Amino acid sequence: MRDLVLLVIGTVIGSGIFLVPGAVLRPVGNSIAIAMTVWLTGGVLSLLGALTYGELSAIRPEAGGLYIFIRDTFGRPLAFLYGWTLFFVISSGSIATLAVAFSNYFSEFVPLSPWLAKLVSVLMIAIIAVVNVRGTRQSADLQNITSAIKVAAIVVMSAVLLWSGKNPILSSPVTNAAGNTGSLLSGFGLAMISVLWAYEGWQYATFSAGETVNPQRNFPRAFLIGSAALIGIYLFANLGYLAAIGPNSVAGSNRVAVTAVGAVIGPKAAKLVGLIILISIFSAANSIILTAPRVYYAMANDGLFFKRLSEVHPRFGTPAFAVISAAIWAAVLAASGTFEQLLTYVIFIGWIFYALAAASIFVYRKRAPDASRPYRVPGYPYTPIVFIVAAMALVVNTIVTQPGRSAVGLGIVGLGIPAYVVWSRMAKRNNLEATTK
């Protein structure tokens, strides 16, 4: 279970908590109370989703996670579109984003030309690919170490900032908060987008369910512990930033961790924050490439993706070709610089699939109401319903406020439809040939 807890935490904590607190404060008029409420609300919503996925992972402990849930309950076409989008944009774009962020922070220690920066990004992807090809245990050990380091570093940093900071938190004025209900709700919604991005990634743990010992027991506990820990870590870090430099300075900074440590301890200490961020980014990228290829492996087993991706390495026992393929495509995106546009267009669509996966719990329960369930999501049916409604509200808000971007994103996903038709026909033909032999 320790591996799963650290996987959940390590996947979520990338660069967000070091960068986005200002983007959360600004839309709510620099109100500490409202901003902290947004962080808490985002964490609780993620927790509701994690609790729901805990039962799903216990019911269907197979490699592929969300792909398996959607396939079983809503059909192969929707499951394929999720895997298609995950491979070509969501996971690969996330790895590329982290790799480029890694080279940007690395340049603070070693000056890099644009070409060298791209080389560092590609090398980082290559390193985590090699680790994950050579063995799941080695990758999990690396994940545990890097996750533990960054959690300890964030807690220590936040404690120092909170102890040394001279800005009062509880007594800070909130007169700059949004003045009317409409602007308050709008600001809350904008801030929530940044917070949910910071909490993004806990669902990746479901992809590795097929390789988890006693998943019926360990997955629900890991999701609960990991999600609760993330809420505590994020709230504590925000309190540290606020105590160090105050709400106005936090709102005005796009690199709040470096700014806060530099103000309280000094510029040299800010370099240490850069090292922490490097470790955090590396850990998050490693966790994605550790888990996401399990989806492509499951798709290939269903005959709905490149068959080679379903092969397990004879020596290392890992889905090596799936890992290598994902790493190569992420490296292409990182080197070409196209990942930002792709990820911006498509990331909101991920929440459609997150809602679908959560809704599958109702289908599973209806199909087998008397089946043995070692773990049942607490608060059913309200827990998954609240998560689904929140996820769809985020999607609808994106479509309404950014129709052009949304249309492009839906178009990218739609490109998977003809691909599904081709692979589906090939799978049917192969099955027919196998039965006639």
C-alpha positions as CSV (number, residue, x, y, z in Angstrom):
1,M,0.0,0.0,0.0
2,R,2.9,2.3,0.6
3,D,3.8,2.2,-3.1
4,L,0.2,3.2,-4.0
5,V,0.1,6.1,-1.6
6,L,3.4,7.5,-2.8
7,L,2.3,6.9,-6.4
8,V,-0.9,9.0,-5.8
9,I,1.0,11.8,-4.1
10,G,3.9,11.6,-6.5
11,T,1.8,11.8,-9.6
12,V,-0.2,14.8,-8.3
13,I,2.6,17.0,-6.9
14,G,4.5,18.2,-10.0
15,S,5.1,21.9,-10.4
16,G,1.5,23.2,-9.6
17,I,1.9,23.9,-5.9
18,F,5.1,25.9,-6.6
19,L,3.4,28.1,-9.3
20,V,-0.4,28.4,-9.1
21,P,-1.2,29.9,-5.7
22,G,-1.1,33.4,-7.2
23,A,-3.5,32.3,-10.0
24,V,-5.9,31.1,-7.3
25,L,-5.7,34.3,-5.2
26,R,-6.2,36.8,-8.1
27,P,-9.6,35.8,-9.3
28,V,-11.0,36.0,-5.7
29,G,-9.8,39.5,-5.0
30,N,-6.8,38.3,-2.9
31,S,-9.1,37.0,-0.3
32,I,-7.2,34.4,1.9
33,A,-10.5,32.9,3.2
34,I,-12.0,32.3,-0.3
35,A,-8.7,31.1,-1.8
36,M,-8.2,28.6,1.0
37,T,-11.8,27.5,0.5
38,V,-11.1,26.9,-3.1
39,W,-8.0,24.8,-2.3
40,L,-10.1,22.8,0.2
41,T,-13.0,22.4,-2.2
42,G,-10.8,21.2,-5.0
43,G,-9.1,18.7,-2.6
44,V,-12.5,17.4,-1.4
45,L,-13.8,17.0,-5.0
46,S,-10.6,15.0,-5.8
47,L,-11.1,12.9,-2.7
48,L,-14.7,12.1,-3.7
49,G,-13.5,10.9,-7.1
50,A,-10.7,8.9,-5.5
51,L,-13.1,7.2,-3.1
52,T,-15.3,6.3,-6.0
53,Y,-12.3,5.0,-8.0
54,G,-11.3,3.0,-4.9
55,E,-14.4,0.8,-5.2
56,L,-14.0,0.5,-9.0
57,S,-10.4,-0.6,-8.7
58,A,-11.4,-3.1,-6.1
59,I,-14.1,-4.5,-8.4
60,R,-12.0,-4.6,-11.5
61,P,-8.3,-4.8,-10.5
62,E,-6.9,-5.0,-14.1
63,A,-4.2,-3.1,-15.9
64,G,-5.9,-0.2,-17.6
65,G,-8.0,1.3,-14.9
66,L,-10.3,3.9,-16.3
67,Y,-10.2,2.3,-19.8
68,I,-11.5,-0.9,-18.3
69,F,-14.3,0.8,-16.3
70,I,-15.5,2.7,-19.4
71,R,-15.2,-0.3,-21.7
72,D,-17.2,-2.5,-19.4
73,T,-20.0,-0.1,-18.8
74,F,-20.2,2.3,-21.7
75,G,-18.7,0.3,-24.6
76,R,-15.5,-0.1,-26.5
77,P,-15.8,3.0,-28.7
78,L,-15.8,5.5,-25.7
79,A,-13.1,3.5,-24.0
80,F,-11.0,3.7,-27.1
81,L,-11.4,7.4,-27.5
82,Y,-10.2,7.8,-23.9
83,G,-7.1,5.7,-24.6
84,W,-6.5,7.5,-27.9
85,T,-6.7,10.9,-26.3
86,L,-4.6,9.7,-23.3
87,F,-1.8,8.4,-25.6
88,F,-1.6,11.2,-28.2
89,V,-2.3,14.2,-26.0
90,I,-3.1,13.9,-22.3
91,S,-0.4,11.7,-20.8
92,S,2.2,12.4,-23.5
93,G,1.5,16.1,-23.4
94,S,1.8,16.0,-19.6
95,I,5.1,14.3,-19.8
96,A,6.3,16.7,-22.4
97,T,5.1,19.7,-20.3
98,L,7.0,18.3,-17.2
99,A,10.1,17.6,-19.3
100,V,10.2,21.2,-20.7
101,A,9.6,22.6,-17.2
102,F,12.5,20.4,-16.0
103,S,14.9,21.9,-18.5
104,N,13.7,25.4,-17.7
105,Y,14.5,24.9,-14.0
106,F,17.7,23.0,-14.8
107,S,18.9,26.1,-16.7
108,E,19.0,28.0,-13.4
109,F,21.9,25.8,-12.4
110,V,23.5,25.3,-15.8
111,P,23.0,27.8,-18.6
112,L,21.3,26.1,-21.6
113,S,20.9,27.1,-25.2
114,P,17.5,26.4,-26.7
115,W,18.8,23.3,-28.4
116,L,20.5,22.1,-25.2
117,A,17.3,22.7,-23.3
118,K,15.4,20.4,-25.7
119,L,18.1,17.8,-25.3
120,V,17.8,17.9,-21.5
121,S,14.0,17.5,-21.9
122,V,14.4,14.5,-24.2
123,L,17.1,12.9,-22.0
124,M,14.9,13.2,-18.9
125,I,12.1,11.3,-20.8
126,A,14.7,8.7,-21.9
127,I,15.9,8.1,-18.4
128,I,12.5,7.5,-17.0
129,A,11.6,5.3,-20.0
130,V,14.7,3.1,-19.4
131,V,13.9,2.8,-15.7
132,N,10.3,1.7,-16.4
133,V,11.4,-0.8,-19.1
134,R,13.9,-2.5,-16.8
135,G,11.3,-3.2,-14.1
136,T,8.2,-2.1,-12.3
137,R,9.9,-2.6,-9.0
138,Q,12.8,-0.4,-9.8
139,S,10.5,2.3,-11.1
140,A,8.3,2.0,-8.0
141,D,11.4,2.3,-5.8
142,L,12.5,5.4,-7.6
143,Q,9.0,6.8,-7.4
144,N,8.9,6.2,-3.6
145,I,12.3,7.9,-3.0
146,T,11.5,11.0,-5.1
147,S,8.0,11.3,-3.8
148,A,9.2,11.1,-0.2
149,I,12.0,13.6,-0.8
150,K,9.6,16.2,-2.3
151,V,6.9,15.8,0.3
152,A,9.5,16.2,3.1
153,A,11.0,19.2,1.3
154,I,7.6,20.9,0.9
155,V,6.7,20.3,4.5
156,V,10.0,21.6,5.8
157,M,9.9,24.6,3.5
158,S,6.3,25.4,4.5
159,A,7.2,25.1,8.2
160,V,10.1,27.4,7.9
161,L,8.1,30.0,5.9
162,L,5.3,29.8,8.5
163,W,7.7,30.1,11.4
164,S,9.8,32.9,9.9
165,G,7.1,34.8,8.0
166,K,6.0,38.2,9.5
167,N,2.7,38.5,7.6
168,P,-0.4,37.7,9.7
169,I,-2.8,35.2,8.1
170,L,-5.9,35.0,10.2
171,S,-6.1,38.7,10.7
172,S,-5.4,39.6,7.1
173,P,-8.1,41.9,5.6
174,V,-10.4,40.5,3.0
175,T,-11.9,43.8,1.7
176,N,-10.5,43.1,-1.8
177,A,-12.7,40.0,-2.1
178,A,-15.2,40.0,-5.0
179,G,-18.0,42.3,-4.1
180,N,-21.1,40.7,-5.6
181,T,-22.4,37.1,-5.9
182,G,-21.9,37.0,-9.6
183,S,-18.3,38.1,-9.6
184,L,-17.6,35.9,-6.6
185,L,-18.9,32.8,-8.3
186,S,-17.0,33.6,-11.5
187,G,-13.8,34.2,-9.6
188,F,-14.3,31.0,-7.5
189,G,-14.8,29.1,-10.8
190,L,-11.6,30.5,-12.4
191,A,-9.6,29.8,-9.2
192,M,-11.0,26.2,-9.1
193,I,-9.6,25.5,-12.6
194,S,-6.1,26.3,-11.3
195,V,-6.6,24.2,-8.2
196,L,-7.9,21.2,-10.1
197,W,-4.9,21.4,-12.3
198,A,-2.7,21.3,-9.2
199,Y,-4.6,18.2,-8.0
200,E,-4.6,16.5,-11.4
201,G,-3.1,13.0,-11.6
202,W,-4.5,10.8,-8.8
203,Q,-6.5,8.8,-11.3
204,Y,-3.3,7.5,-12.9
205,A,-2.9,5.0,-10.0
206,T,-5.9,3.0,-11.3
207,F,-3.9,2.0,-14.4
208,S,-1.6,-0.2,-12.4
209,A,-4.4,-2.2,-10.6
210,G,-3.4,-5.4,-12.4
211,E,0.0,-5.4,-10.7
212,T,-1.1,-4.4,-7.2
213,V,-1.0,-6.9,-4.3
214,N,-4.5,-7.3,-2.7
215,P,-6.0,-4.4,-4.6
216,Q,-9.4,-4.8,-2.9
217,R,-7.9,-3.7,0.3
218,N,-5.0,-1.5,-0.8
219,F,-6.6,0.7,-3.5
220,P,-9.3,2.2,-1.3
221,R,-7.0,2.9,1.5
222,A,-4.3,4.3,-0.7
223,F,-6.7,6.7,-2.4
224,L,-8.1,7.9,0.9
225,I,-4.7,8.4,2.6
226,G,-3.1,9.9,-0.5
227,S,-5.9,12.3,-1.3
228,A,-6.2,13.4,2.4
229,A,-2.4,13.9,2.5
230,L,-2.5,16.1,-0.6
231,I,-5.1,18.4,0.9
232,G,-3.0,18.8,4.0
233,I,0.2,19.4,2.1
234,Y,-1.4,22.0,-0.2
235,L,-3.1,23.9,2.5
236,F,0.1,23.9,4.6
237,A,2.2,25.2,1.7
238,N,-0.3,28.0,1.0
239,L,-0.2,29.1,4.6
240,G,3.6,29.2,4.4
241,Y,3.6,31.3,1.3
242,L,1.0,33.7,2.8
243,A,3.0,34.1,6.1
244,A,6.2,34.7,4.2
245,I,5.1,37.4,1.7
246,G,1.4,38.2,2.2
247,P,-1.6,37.8,-0.1
248,N,-0.8,40.7,-2.4
249,S,2.7,39.4,-3.1
250,V,1.5,35.8,-3.6
251,A,-1.1,37.0,-6.0
252,G,1.5,38.9,-8.0
253,S,4.0,36.0,-8.3
254,N,4.0,33.3,-10.9
255,R,6.8,31.5,-9.1
256,V,5.6,31.9,-5.5
257,A,7.8,29.2,-3.9
258,V,11.0,30.9,-5.1
259,T,9.7,34.3,-4.2
260,A,8.7,33.3,-0.7
261,V,11.9,31.5,0.2
262,G,14.0,34.2,-1.3
263,A,12.2,36.8,0.8
264,V,12.4,35.0,4.1
265,I,15.8,33.2,3.8
266,G,17.6,34.8,0.9
267,P,18.4,34.4,-2.8
268,K,20.8,31.5,-2.3
269,A,18.1,29.5,-0.5
270,A,15.8,30.0,-3.5
271,K,18.2,27.9,-5.5
272,L,17.3,25.0,-3.2
273,V,13.7,25.4,-4.1
274,G,14.7,25.0,-7.7
275,L,16.3,21.7,-6.8
276,I,13.1,20.6,-5.0
277,I,11.1,21.5,-8.1
278,L,13.4,19.5,-10.3
279,I,12.9,16.4,-8.1
280,S,9.1,17.0,-8.0
281,I,8.8,17.3,-11.8
282,F,11.0,14.2,-12.4
283,S,8.9,12.2,-9.9
284,A,5.6,13.3,-11.5
285,A,6.8,12.4,-15.0
286,N,8.1,9.0,-13.8
287,S,4.7,8.2,-12.3
288,I,2.9,9.0,-15.5
289,I,5.1,6.8,-17.7
290,L,5.0,4.1,-15.0
291,T,1.2,3.9,-15.1
292,A,-0.2,5.2,-18.5
293,P,1.3,2.5,-20.7
294,R,-0.9,0.0,-18.9
295,V,-3.8,1.6,-20.7
296,Y,-2.2,1.1,-24.1
297,Y,-1.3,-2.5,-23.1
298,A,-5.0,-3.1,-22.3
299,M,-6.2,-1.5,-25.5
300,A,-3.7,-3.6,-27.6
301,N,-5.0,-6.8,-25.8
302,D,-8.5,-5.9,-27.0
303,G,-7.2,-5.5,-30.5
304,L,-7.8,-1.8,-30.5
305,F,-4.3,-0.5,-30.6
306,F,-0.9,-1.5,-32.1
307,K,-0.5,-5.2,-31.3
308,R,3.1,-4.8,-30.3
309,L,2.1,-2.7,-27.3
310,S,0.4,-5.8,-25.7
311,E,3.7,-7.6,-25.5
312,V,5.5,-8.1,-22.2
313,H,9.3,-8.0,-22.2
314,P,10.6,-11.6,-21.8
315,R,13.3,-10.5,-19.4
316,F,12.0,-7.6,-17.5
317,G,8.3,-8.5,-17.4
318,T,7.1,-5.0,-18.3
319,P,5.0,-3.6,-21.1
320,A,8.3,-2.4,-22.6
321,F,7.0,-1.5,-26.1
322,A,4.1,0.5,-24.6
323,V,6.5,2.4,-22.4
324,I,9.0,3.1,-25.3
325,S,6.2,4.2,-27.6
326,A,4.8,6.6,-25.0
327,A,8.2,8.0,-24.3
328,I,9.1,8.5,-28.0
329,W,5.8,10.4,-28.7
330,A,6.3,12.5,-25.5
331,A,9.9,13.3,-26.6
332,V,8.6,14.4,-30.1
333,L,6.1,16.7,-28.5
334,A,8.7,18.1,-26.1
335,A,11.3,18.7,-28.8
336,S,8.8,20.2,-31.3
337,G,7.0,22.4,-28.8
338,T,3.6,21.5,-30.0
339,F,2.5,20.0,-26.7
340,E,1.3,23.3,-25.2
341,Q,-1.3,23.8,-27.8
342,L,-2.5,20.2,-27.8
343,L,-2.7,20.0,-24.0
344,T,-4.5,23.3,-23.8
345,Y,-7.1,22.2,-26.3
346,V,-7.8,18.7,-24.9
347,I,-7.1,18.7,-21.1
348,F,-10.7,19.6,-20.2
349,I,-11.9,16.6,-22.2
350,G,-10.2,14.4,-19.7
351,W,-12.8,15.4,-17.2
352,I,-15.6,13.9,-19.4
353,F,-13.9,10.6,-19.2
354,Y,-13.3,11.0,-15.4
355,A,-17.0,11.5,-15.0
356,L,-17.8,8.5,-17.2
357,A,-15.5,6.3,-15.2
358,A,-17.1,7.5,-12.0
359,A,-20.6,6.9,-13.4
360,S,-19.6,3.3,-14.2
361,I,-20.0,2.5,-10.5
362,F,-23.8,2.7,-10.9
363,V,-23.7,0.2,-13.8
364,Y,-21.5,-2.2,-11.9
365,R,-23.8,-2.1,-8.9
366,K,-27.0,-2.5,-11.0
367,R,-25.5,-5.5,-12.9
368,A,-24.4,-7.3,-9.8
369,P,-26.2,-5.9,-6.8
370,D,-25.4,-8.9,-4.6
371,A,-21.8,-9.3,-5.6
372,S,-19.2,-9.3,-2.8
373,R,-17.6,-5.9,-2.4
374,P,-14.7,-5.7,0.1
375,Y,-15.0,-1.9,-0.1
376,R,-18.0,0.2,-0.8
377,V,-17.6,3.9,-1.5
378,P,-18.8,5.9,1.6
379,G,-21.8,8.2,1.0
380,Y,-23.0,6.3,-2.1
381,P,-24.7,7.4,-4.3
382,Y,-24.0,11.0,-3.3
383,T,-20.2,10.7,-3.4
384,P,-19.9,9.8,-7.1
385,I,-22.8,12.1,-8.0
386,V,-21.2,15.2,-6.6
387,F,-17.9,14.3,-8.3
388,I,-19.7,13.7,-11.6
389,V,-21.6,17.0,-11.4
390,A,-18.5,18.9,-10.6
391,A,-16.6,17.3,-13.4
392,M,-19.3,18.1,-15.9
393,A,-19.7,21.7,-14.6
394,L,-15.9,22.2,-15.4
395,V,-16.4,20.8,-18.9
396,V,-19.5,22.9,-19.6
397,N,-17.8,26.0,-18.2
398,T,-14.9,25.5,-20.6
399,I,-17.2,25.0,-23.6
400,V,-19.2,28.1,-22.8
401,T,-16.3,30.4,-22.0
402,Q,-13.9,29.1,-24.6
403,P,-16.0,27.6,-27.5
404,G,-13.2,27.9,-30.0
405,R,-10.7,26.0,-27.9
406,S,-13.3,23.4,-27.0
407,A,-14.2,22.8,-30.6
408,V,-10.6,22.2,-31.5
409,G,-10.2,19.8,-28.6
410,L,-13.4,17.9,-29.5
411,G,-12.1,17.7,-33.1
412,I,-8.8,16.2,-31.9
413,V,-10.7,13.5,-30.0
414,G,-13.0,13.0,-32.9
415,L,-10.0,12.0,-35.0
416,G,-10.0,8.8,-33.0
417,I,-13.4,7.7,-34.5
418,P,-12.1,6.6,-37.9
419,A,-9.1,5.0,-36.1
420,Y,-11.5,3.0,-33.9
421,V,-13.4,1.8,-37.0
422,V,-10.2,0.5,-38.6
423,W,-8.9,-1.2,-35.5
424,S,-12.3,-2.6,-34.6
425,R,-12.7,-4.2,-38.0
426,M,-9.2,-5.6,-37.8
427,A,-9.9,-7.1,-34.4
428,K,-13.1,-8.7,-35.7
429,R,-11.3,-10.2,-38.7
430,N,-8.5,-11.5,-36.5
431,N,-11.1,-13.1,-34.1
432,L,-13.0,-14.7,-37.0
433,E,-9.8,-16.1,-38.5
434,A,-8.8,-17.5,-35.0
435,T,-12.2,-19.3,-34.6
436,T,-12.1,-20.8,-38.1
437,K,-8.7,-22.4,-37.6
